[in-house]
Amino acid sequence: KSSLIQYPNLLDTVVKKGWSREFKKEIFKLLESPNNNSSPFHTLHMVVPSLVETPEDIQKLIDIYISNPAANPLIQSLLVIPKINIHDIVNKAWEKCNAEARYPQRYWKQEKAIAAVRYGNNVSAAKYLLQQIIASDPNNLYESQTAITVLAGKSDFPVFDKNNLEKWYRKNADKISYDEKNGKFIISR
């Protein structure tokens, strides 16, 4: 069992063989490790809900999601756990990552912003995604397309018109808010 921490690539085997419960303690240690990348999270996001058995387990999972930049895939696990405040969790995760001047990977920061927009209605995260669209690299369409898709579903902003989006953003950035009634980001008058 201790080999799992030393050799995280064994995690695939543990999950495929159905040994996740037996390795619960080691899996949580692996997830808590600040040195891991997103690989264990991608492998585990489907089995994690079955490992969460106590309020302490839930809090541990929440803390991992908030504090670990690579833990974005855990959002899918958190969404299926009853009685947690996903709104607050994604907003805390976004605030933490946005406060860090040098986030390890821009992709991870964008994923935290996407979760904060989708499940936390976070204005700051929506502005970050708008800025990502404006500054997007034409050779890396994934980042801008993902941001466009998320914002198109949560706003009526001109996200498909990149040529005019920067001018629109400069004019309206200070007026962006979230309308609970309509469930969309809007421009306040």
C-alpha positions as CSV (number, residue, x, y, z in Angstrom):
1,K,0.0,0.0,0.0
2,S,2.8,2.4,0.8
3,S,4.0,2.0,-2.8
4,L,1.1,4.0,-4.1
5,I,2.5,7.2,-2.7
6,Q,5.9,6.4,-4.0
7,Y,4.6,5.2,-7.4
8,P,1.4,7.1,-8.2
9,N,1.2,5.5,-11.6
10,L,-0.1,2.4,-9.7
11,L,-3.3,4.2,-9.1
12,D,-4.7,3.1,-12.4
13,T,-4.3,-0.5,-11.4
14,V,-5.9,0.1,-8.0
15,V,-8.9,1.7,-9.6
16,K,-9.3,-0.9,-12.4
17,K,-9.0,-3.8,-9.9
18,G,-11.7,-2.2,-7.7
19,W,-9.3,-1.8,-4.7
20,S,-10.1,1.9,-4.1
21,R,-11.8,1.4,-0.7
22,E,-8.9,-0.7,0.6
23,F,-6.4,2.0,-0.5
24,K,-8.6,4.9,0.8
25,K,-6.0,6.2,3.2
26,E,-3.2,6.1,0.7
27,I,-5.4,7.7,-2.0
28,F,-6.2,10.6,0.2
29,K,-2.5,11.0,1.0
30,L,-1.8,11.0,-2.7
31,L,-4.4,13.6,-3.4
32,E,-3.1,15.8,-0.6
33,S,0.4,15.7,-1.9
34,P,1.5,19.1,-3.2
35,N,3.8,17.5,-5.7
36,N,1.3,15.6,-7.8
37,N,-0.1,16.7,-11.2
38,S,-3.7,16.3,-12.4
39,S,-3.2,12.7,-13.3
40,P,-4.5,11.1,-10.0
41,F,-7.5,13.4,-10.1
42,H,-8.5,12.4,-13.6
43,T,-8.1,8.7,-12.6
44,L,-10.1,9.0,-9.4
45,H,-12.9,11.5,-10.0
46,M,-15.4,8.7,-10.6
47,V,-14.5,6.6,-7.6
48,V,-13.9,9.4,-5.1
49,P,-17.6,9.7,-4.1
50,S,-17.6,6.1,-2.9
51,L,-14.6,6.8,-0.8
52,V,-16.2,9.7,1.0
53,E,-17.9,8.1,4.0
54,T,-17.6,10.7,6.8
55,P,-17.9,14.4,7.3
56,E,-14.1,14.5,7.8
57,D,-13.7,12.8,4.4
58,I,-15.9,15.4,2.8
59,Q,-14.0,18.2,4.4
60,K,-10.7,16.7,3.3
61,L,-11.9,16.4,-0.3
62,I,-13.1,20.0,-0.2
63,D,-9.8,21.2,1.2
64,I,-7.9,19.4,-1.5
65,Y,-10.1,20.9,-4.2
66,I,-9.6,24.4,-2.8
67,S,-5.9,24.2,-2.2
68,N,-4.5,22.0,-5.0
69,P,-4.2,23.7,-8.4
70,A,-4.4,20.4,-10.2
71,A,-7.5,19.2,-8.4
72,N,-10.0,20.6,-10.9
73,P,-11.3,17.1,-12.0
74,L,-12.6,16.7,-8.4
75,I,-15.4,19.1,-9.2
76,Q,-17.3,16.2,-10.8
77,S,-17.0,14.3,-7.5
78,L,-18.0,17.2,-5.4
79,L,-21.1,17.8,-7.5
80,V,-22.6,14.4,-6.6
81,I,-21.9,14.6,-2.8
82,P,-25.2,15.7,-1.1
83,K,-25.4,18.5,1.4
84,I,-22.3,20.5,0.4
85,N,-22.4,24.1,-0.7
86,I,-20.8,23.9,-4.1
87,H,-21.3,27.6,-4.6
88,D,-19.1,28.5,-1.7
89,I,-16.5,25.8,-2.5
90,V,-15.8,26.9,-6.1
91,N,-15.8,30.6,-5.0
92,K,-13.2,29.9,-2.3
93,A,-11.1,27.9,-4.8
94,W,-11.3,30.7,-7.3
95,E,-10.4,33.4,-4.7
96,K,-7.4,31.4,-3.6
97,C,-6.1,30.7,-7.1
98,N,-6.8,34.2,-8.3
99,A,-4.9,35.7,-5.4
100,E,-1.8,33.7,-6.3
101,A,0.3,35.8,-8.6
102,R,2.0,32.8,-10.2
103,Y,-0.4,29.9,-10.6
104,P,1.4,26.8,-11.8
105,Q,-0.5,26.4,-15.1
106,R,-2.8,28.8,-16.8
107,Y,-5.0,25.9,-17.8
108,W,-5.6,25.0,-14.1
109,K,-6.5,28.6,-13.3
110,Q,-9.0,28.7,-16.2
111,E,-10.6,25.5,-14.9
112,K,-11.1,27.0,-11.5
113,A,-12.6,30.1,-13.2
114,I,-14.9,27.9,-15.2
115,A,-16.2,26.1,-12.1
116,A,-16.6,29.5,-10.3
117,V,-18.7,30.8,-13.2
118,R,-20.8,27.6,-13.7
119,Y,-21.5,26.8,-10.1
120,G,-20.6,29.9,-8.1
121,N,-21.9,32.7,-10.4
122,N,-18.6,34.5,-9.7
123,V,-18.2,37.9,-11.5
124,S,-14.4,38.0,-11.0
125,A,-14.1,34.6,-12.7
126,A,-16.4,35.7,-15.6
127,K,-14.2,38.7,-16.1
128,Y,-11.1,36.5,-16.1
129,L,-12.7,34.3,-18.8
130,L,-13.6,37.3,-20.9
131,Q,-10.0,38.5,-20.6
132,Q,-8.8,35.0,-21.7
133,I,-11.0,35.2,-24.8
134,I,-9.6,38.7,-25.6
135,A,-6.0,37.7,-25.2
136,S,-6.4,34.2,-26.7
137,D,-3.7,32.7,-28.9
138,P,-5.1,31.8,-32.3
139,N,-2.9,28.7,-32.2
140,N,-4.5,27.5,-28.9
141,L,-8.2,27.5,-29.5
142,Y,-9.0,25.2,-26.6
143,E,-8.7,28.0,-23.9
144,S,-10.8,30.5,-25.8
145,Q,-13.4,28.0,-27.0
146,T,-14.0,26.6,-23.6
147,A,-14.3,30.1,-22.1
148,I,-16.7,31.1,-24.9
149,T,-18.8,28.0,-24.4
150,V,-19.2,28.6,-20.7
151,L,-19.9,32.3,-21.0
152,A,-22.3,31.9,-23.9
153,G,-24.5,29.7,-21.7
154,K,-24.3,32.1,-18.7
155,S,-24.6,35.5,-20.4
156,D,-25.6,37.5,-23.5
157,F,-22.2,39.0,-23.8
158,P,-20.7,39.2,-27.3
159,V,-18.2,36.4,-26.7
160,F,-18.4,35.2,-30.3
161,D,-17.3,38.6,-31.7
162,K,-13.6,38.6,-30.7
163,N,-12.9,41.6,-32.9
164,N,-15.2,43.9,-30.8
165,L,-15.1,42.1,-27.5
166,E,-12.1,44.1,-26.1
167,K,-13.8,47.4,-26.8
168,W,-17.0,46.1,-25.3
169,Y,-15.2,44.8,-22.2
170,R,-13.4,48.1,-21.6
171,K,-16.7,49.9,-21.7
172,N,-18.7,47.4,-19.6
173,A,-16.3,45.6,-17.2
174,D,-17.2,47.7,-14.2
175,K,-20.9,47.0,-14.8
176,I,-20.8,43.2,-15.0
177,S,-22.9,41.5,-12.3
178,Y,-24.9,38.3,-11.8
179,D,-28.7,38.3,-12.0
180,E,-30.0,35.6,-9.7
181,K,-33.5,35.9,-11.2
182,N,-32.4,35.3,-14.8
183,G,-29.5,33.0,-13.9
184,K,-27.1,35.0,-16.1
185,F,-24.3,37.5,-16.0
186,I,-25.6,40.9,-17.1
187,I,-24.5,44.5,-17.5
188,S,-26.0,46.6,-14.7
189,R,-27.4,49.9,-15.7
